[in-house]
């Protein structure tokens, strides 16, 4: 089954949220690898926003949202080749139920916004 998910988020909104919480609280939404990556780059809040948007977009592409999927069951990696998605737990089970074999995830940024687009097939 083919799925499409799109999400848009304000970088400054995510930045305000990230600044307010410690690492343990952030780990309720972001995986350890996502936090480590975001903290190691020149534009950490932009990368946090990409990870956040990707999780939302994946939930939409799976057709379930994040209602029955834990935030940490969707992990995003941002590298020079693009955006990769790794699933585990309920997210991985839902992808299998949907017959998802491939992901295409892209992102772009302009002004204070990040947009993530996810296609499953």
ABEGO torsion letter per residue (X at the ends): XBBBBBBBBBAAAAAAAAAABBAAAAAAABBAAAAAAAAABABAAAAAAAAAAAAAAAAAAAGAEAAABBAAABBBBBBAAEBBBBBBEAAAAAAAAAGBABBBBBBBBBEABBBBBBBBX
